[in-house]
Amino acid sequence: MRNTSLVSCIIPSYRGEKYLGDAIESFLKQDYSDKEIIVVVEFFPWDNSYEFYKEKYSHIPFVKFYIFHEKMR
């Protein structure tokens, strides 16, 4: 029996909406059987990263999205 480990990819984003899709797609192409993607973005009202995530990746259970807000510090 082969032992597999969880491989996590953490993608921090600061006003990086236009690069987010490329970063997520790059990791999705990796051939790991047990993986997770954690996207952490800093809150900006004019950044559409969350809407982009909801539209394209929210249906994938191992892609998680977190919004960091200055007031959370």
Beta strands, then each sheet from edge to edge (+ up, - down):
strand 1: 7-13
strand 2: 35-42
strand 3: 63-68
sheet 1: 1+ 2+ 3+
end
